[in-house]
Amino acid sequence: MKKLLLSIFALCAVIMSASAAKIYVNPGHGSWTSECRNMLLINYPSYGDTLGFWESNTNLWKSLYLEKKLKESGHTVKMSRRYSGGASSDNYGAYVKALHVIAAEANSWGPNYFISVHSNAHQDGAVTNYPLFIHRGYTNSETCSGSIWGERILWTHHYEIFNCGQENNSYPNYNNNNKNIQGGMSMNGWDYGVLRHSYPGTLVEGYFHTYQPARHRALNPDYCKQEGIRYYRGIAAYFGEEPETKGYIMGTVKDLHEKMSHRLYNYAAKSNDQWVPCNGAIVTLYKGGVEVAKYNVDTLYNGIFYFPDLEPGNDYTLDATCEGYKPLFDDYKEPLTVKANETTYPMIFLESESYEPPKVVYVDY
């Protein structure tokens, strides 16, 4: 009986420890300066526009939603910043901190896990696009115990966006059997400054923002929220928590036939990114034939729609309308299954009212 009570006490202690874990979240970069990855978009073709793509902004959107989910599950969260802004702002120091300062702040706080959120870069316009997780130490040996194990868990949850085809994967050898997990010392011969602390954690490069379709997606805050949710699922699994009881739908609505053609939208051949996103479409979600939500697709050339916090079920259906397009074909109205602690990633296509099938020309031989 005494052993049983001790076992129950130990189990409760583990559960309480997990629910009260301290998580340090570092949204990479912080300002609207040349080092914060301002990249051009179709709607924002000039550098310096604070409404355009800045890695500092998108990292923050992901991290704020990650913070929200972590706090909802009982964790204590410390953010390295909560703002982005210009170098002349009065509170510049609140969102721009040297990497060694962030590491020292984490060390003094003593987190149970540390995550630094980023996106990666290559030559602009290149089709390179895949995730990367980096820990302190070497690829096969970590400085802070638990880092590699955590990265393996986080990878599985984050990689689903590539695995389902919503994000172009330019390096298919990276997958759930071959995770792109690297040690800073193995990559560069030095540890990334922000990782020079004494606690398990990772620096994650979620995708390449130099892959132009990817950064058009990232300008949709709901797309960034889903990245934050994927990191949350990984951290929750790392601490052995009960998974979420709700599910999500995040998909794209695109032109069935027309391909993109723009200097700021170089897509990978044969990828789903080749199709023109339906700017301004309205996507309606039904459950059991009853409307439960609508989503207004933005006009930023990503076609993203998003429905959060859904009860699990296999009776969800979609409809979509867009000016200049025919009603959605029945093929895209098939039932969708929403599972707890997962995201369903549908792709639907609309046909333009002006589309004419290619004429068949018969040649008399």
C-alpha positions in Angstrom: 0.0 0.0 0.0 2.9 2.3 0.9 4.5 1.7 -2.5 1.2 2.3 -4.3 0.8 5.7 -2.5 4.4 6.6 -3.3 3.8 5.7 -7.0 0.7 7.8 -7.1 2.5 10.7 -5.5 5.3 10.4 -8.0 2.9 10.4 -10.9 1.1 13.5 -9.6 4.4 15.2 -9.2 5.3 14.5 -12.8 1.9 15.8 -14.0 2.2 18.9 -11.8 5.7 19.5 -13.1 4.6 19.2 -16.7 1.7 21.5 -16.2 3.8 24.1 -14.5 6.8 23.9 -16.8 8.6 27.1 -17.6 9.0 27.8 -21.4 11.3 30.5 -22.7 10.1 31.7 -26.2 12.4 33.8 -28.4 10.8 35.2 -31.5 13.9 35.7 -33.7 15.0 39.2 -34.7 12.9 42.1 -33.6 13.0 45.3 -35.6 12.3 46.7 -39.0 15.9 47.1 -40.0 18.1 45.5 -42.7 18.9 42.5 -40.5 15.3 41.6 -39.9 14.7 40.0 -43.3 12.5 42.5 -45.2 11.5 40.7 -48.4 9.4 41.9 -51.3 5.9 40.6 -52.1 3.5 41.1 -55.0 1.4 43.6 -52.9 4.5 45.1 -51.3 7.1 45.5 -54.0 9.2 48.2 -52.2 11.7 47.7 -49.3 10.9 49.3 -46.0 7.1 48.9 -46.0 6.3 47.8 -42.5 3.1 46.0 -43.7 5.2 43.8 -46.0 7.2 40.7 -45.1 9.6 41.0 -42.2 10.9 37.8 -40.5 10.7 39.7 -37.2 7.0 40.2 -37.6 6.1 36.6 -38.7 8.3 35.1 -36.0 6.4 37.2 -33.4 3.0 36.1 -34.8 4.0 32.4 -34.5 5.4 32.9 -31.0 2.5 34.9 -29.6 0.1 32.1 -30.5 2.5 29.5 -29.2 2.6 31.5 -25.9 -1.2 31.6 -25.8 -1.5 27.8 -26.2 1.2 27.1 -23.7 -0.5 29.4 -21.1 -3.9 27.7 -21.7 -2.3 24.4 -20.8 -0.8 25.7 -17.6 2.7 26.6 -18.5 4.6 29.7 -17.4 6.0 31.5 -20.5 8.7 34.1 -20.8 9.0 36.0 -24.1 12.2 37.6 -25.1 10.1 40.3 -26.9 6.5 41.2 -27.6 6.9 43.9 -30.2 8.5 44.7 -33.5 9.4 48.2 -34.6 11.8 50.7 -36.1 15.3 51.5 -34.8 14.1 55.0 -33.8 11.3 53.8 -31.5 11.4 54.8 -27.8 11.1 51.2 -26.6 13.6 49.7 -29.1 15.4 47.9 -26.3 12.2 46.0 -25.5 12.3 44.1 -28.7 15.9 44.2 -29.9 18.2 42.3 -27.6 21.7 40.9 -28.4 21.8 37.2 -28.7 24.0 36.8 -25.6 21.6 38.9 -23.6 18.7 36.6 -24.6 20.8 33.5 -23.6 21.7 35.1 -20.3 18.1 36.1 -19.6 17.0 32.5 -20.2 19.8 31.2 -17.9 18.8 33.5 -15.1 15.1 32.5 -15.4 15.8 28.8 -15.6 13.4 27.4 -18.1 12.5 23.8 -18.6 12.6 24.3 -22.3 13.8 27.0 -24.7 12.6 27.6 -28.3 13.9 30.3 -30.7 11.5 30.7 -33.7 12.8 31.7 -37.1 12.5 31.1 -40.9 15.5 30.3 -43.1 17.1 32.1 -46.0 18.7 31.2 -49.3 19.1 33.3 -52.5 15.9 35.1 -53.0 13.7 33.4 -55.6 15.3 30.0 -55.0 12.9 27.1 -54.6 14.9 25.7 -51.6 12.4 25.0 -48.8 12.6 22.6 -45.9 12.6 22.8 -42.0 15.7 22.8 -39.8 16.1 22.3 -36.1 19.4 23.4 -34.4 20.6 22.6 -30.9 23.6 23.6 -28.9 26.5 21.2 -29.4 27.2 18.7 -32.2 24.6 16.9 -34.4 24.9 13.6 -32.6 25.8 15.0 -29.1 24.1 17.8 -27.3 25.4 20.2 -24.7 22.0 20.4 -22.9 20.4 17.0 -22.2 17.0 16.6 -23.7 17.5 19.0 -26.7 17.8 16.3 -29.4 14.9 14.3 -28.0 12.7 17.4 -28.0 13.7 18.3 -31.5 12.7 14.8 -32.7 9.3 15.3 -31.2 8.8 18.9 -32.5 9.9 17.8 -36.0 7.2 15.2 -36.3 4.5 17.8 -35.5 5.9 20.6 -37.6 6.7 18.5 -40.6 3.1 17.7 -41.3 2.7 20.9 -43.3 5.4 19.7 -45.7 4.2 16.1 -45.7 0.6 17.1 -46.7 1.8 19.2 -49.7 0.7 22.6 -48.3 4.3 23.7 -48.2 6.7 22.8 -51.0 9.4 20.4 -49.8 12.5 20.9 -51.9 14.5 18.2 -50.2 12.4 15.1 -49.9 15.2 13.1 -48.3 14.2 15.1 -45.1 11.2 13.4 -43.6 10.0 11.7 -40.5 12.5 9.0 -41.0 15.4 11.4 -41.7 14.8 14.5 -39.6 16.9 17.6 -40.4 18.3 18.1 -36.8 21.7 19.7 -36.6 24.1 20.8 -33.9 25.5 24.3 -34.2 29.1 23.1 -33.7 28.7 20.6 -36.5 27.3 23.2 -38.9 29.5 26.2 -38.3 32.1 25.2 -35.7 30.4 27.4 -33.2 27.2 27.5 -31.2 24.5 29.9 -32.1 24.6 32.8 -29.7 21.0 32.5 -28.6 21.6 28.9 -27.7 24.4 29.5 -25.3 22.4 28.7 -22.2 22.2 25.7 -20.0 18.8 24.3 -20.7 17.3 21.9 -23.3 15.9 23.7 -26.4 16.1 24.4 -30.1 16.4 27.1 -32.7 13.9 26.2 -35.4 13.9 27.4 -39.0 10.4 26.6 -40.0 10.7 27.1 -43.7 12.6 29.3 -46.2 11.2 32.8 -46.6 13.4 33.2 -49.7 11.0 30.7 -51.3 8.6 33.4 -52.5 5.3 31.5 -52.3 6.2 30.6 -48.6 6.5 34.2 -47.6 3.3 35.1 -49.3 1.7 32.4 -47.0 3.5 33.7 -44.0 2.0 37.2 -44.3 -1.3 35.6 -43.3 -1.3 35.7 -39.5 -3.5 32.6 -39.3 -0.9 30.6 -41.2 1.6 31.7 -38.6 -0.8 30.7 -35.8 -0.8 27.2 -37.2 3.0 27.0 -37.1 2.8 28.1 -33.5 0.2 25.4 -32.8 2.5 22.8 -34.3 5.4 23.8 -32.0 2.9 23.8 -29.1 1.9 20.2 -29.9 5.6 19.2 -29.9 6.3 20.9 -26.6 3.2 19.4 -25.0 4.2 15.9 -26.2 7.8 16.6 -24.9 6.3 17.1 -21.4 3.9 14.1 -21.7 0.8 16.2 -21.5 -2.7 15.2 -22.6 -3.2 16.2 -26.3 -5.7 18.9 -27.3 -9.3 17.7 -27.6 -10.0 20.1 -30.5 -8.9 20.0 -34.2 -8.2 22.5 -37.0 -8.7 22.9 -40.7 -6.2 25.0 -42.7 -6.3 24.8 -46.5 -5.9 26.7 -49.7 -8.3 27.7 -52.5 -6.8 28.2 -55.9 -7.5 28.5 -59.6 -8.1 25.1 -61.2 -6.2 25.9 -64.4 -4.3 29.2 -64.3 -0.6 29.3 -63.3 1.2 32.0 -61.5 3.4 34.3 -63.5 5.1 37.1 -61.5 8.8 38.0 -60.8 8.1 37.8 -57.0 6.4 34.4 -57.1 8.9 31.9 -58.4 7.4 28.5 -57.6 8.8 25.0 -57.6 7.9 23.1 -60.8 5.0 20.8 -60.4 4.3 21.9 -56.9 0.9 23.1 -55.7 2.3 26.6 -55.6 2.1 26.8 -59.4 -1.7 27.6 -59.3 -3.0 31.1 -58.9 -4.5 31.7 -55.4 -8.1 32.9 -55.3 -7.7 36.3 -53.7 -10.8 37.4 -51.8 -12.6 34.0 -51.9 -15.1 33.2 -49.2 -14.8 29.7 -47.8 -17.7 28.3 -45.7 -17.4 25.4 -43.3 -20.4 23.1 -42.6 -20.8 20.4 -40.0 -23.5 17.9 -40.8 -24.9 20.3 -43.4 -25.1 23.2 -40.9 -23.0 26.3 -41.5 -20.5 26.8 -38.6 -18.0 29.4 -39.9 -16.9 31.5 -42.8 -13.4 32.7 -43.8 -12.6 35.6 -46.0 -9.4 34.8 -47.9 -7.0 37.7 -48.0 -5.7 39.3 -51.2 -2.0 38.6 -50.6 -1.7 35.7 -53.1 -1.7 32.8 -50.6 -5.3 31.4 -50.8 -5.2 30.5 -47.1 -8.3 29.7 -45.2 -8.4 28.6 -41.5 -10.9 27.2 -39.1 -9.7 26.7 -35.4 -11.0 24.9 -32.4 -13.3 22.4 -34.1 -15.0 19.4 -32.4 -13.6 16.2 -33.9 -15.9 14.6 -36.5 -16.1 13.2 -40.0 -19.0 15.2 -41.3 -17.3 18.6 -42.2 -17.7 19.9 -45.7 -16.5 23.1 -47.5 -18.0 25.5 -50.0 -16.2 28.4 -51.7 -17.1 31.3 -53.8 -15.0 34.0 -55.5 -15.9 36.8 -57.9 -15.3 35.7 -61.5 -15.4 32.0 -60.7 -18.0 29.2 -61.1 -19.6 27.5 -58.1 -17.3 24.9 -56.4 -17.4 21.5 -58.1 -18.9 18.7 -56.0 -15.5 16.9 -56.0 -14.3 19.4 -53.5 -17.3 19.1 -51.3 -16.5 15.6 -50.1 -16.7 15.1 -46.3 -13.6 16.1 -44.3 -12.4 14.4 -41.0 -11.2 16.6 -38.2 -9.2 14.8 -35.5 -8.3 16.0 -32.0 -4.8 17.6 -31.7 -4.4 17.5 -35.5 -4.9 19.8 -38.5 -6.7 18.8 -41.7 -5.1 20.3 -44.8 -7.6 20.4 -47.8 -6.8 21.9 -51.1 -9.8 23.1 -53.2 -9.9 24.6 -56.7 -12.3 26.9 -58.4 -12.8 27.2 -62.2 -12.8 30.7 -63.8 -16.0 31.7 -65.5 -13.9 32.7 -68.5 -12.1 29.3 -68.8 -12.5 27.5 -72.1 -11.1 24.0 -72.5 -8.4 23.6 -75.1 -10.0 22.8 -78.5 -9.2 19.4 -79.9 -7.8 19.7 -83.4 -7.9 16.6 -85.5 -5.3 16.3 -88.3 -6.2 14.4 -91.5 -3.2 12.2 -92.3 
